[in-house]
Amino acid sequence: MLTPDSPLFEELKNDVRQRLEYEIHTQAEDGHFILNWHCDEESARVWKSIWTLDVLALKQHGMIENIN
């Protein structure tokens, strides 16, 4: 995961922010983030959880408020 303290962040920060903004705008109503690939139902359930946790990097980038 590319965080603000990663060595390549400065070079890629505009791309990272653009991608995170896209994820915010395409978030499902139930709160998960939509997968951009096809898989069976059980795999989708697991990957939605993983993907949602990864996208919560939004907090590290100052794009969402604290999560309780």
Secondary structure, 3 states (H helix, E strand, C coil): CCCCCCCCHHHHHHHHHHHHHHHHHCCCCCCCCCCCCCCCHHHHHHHHHHHHHHHHHHCCCCCCCCCC
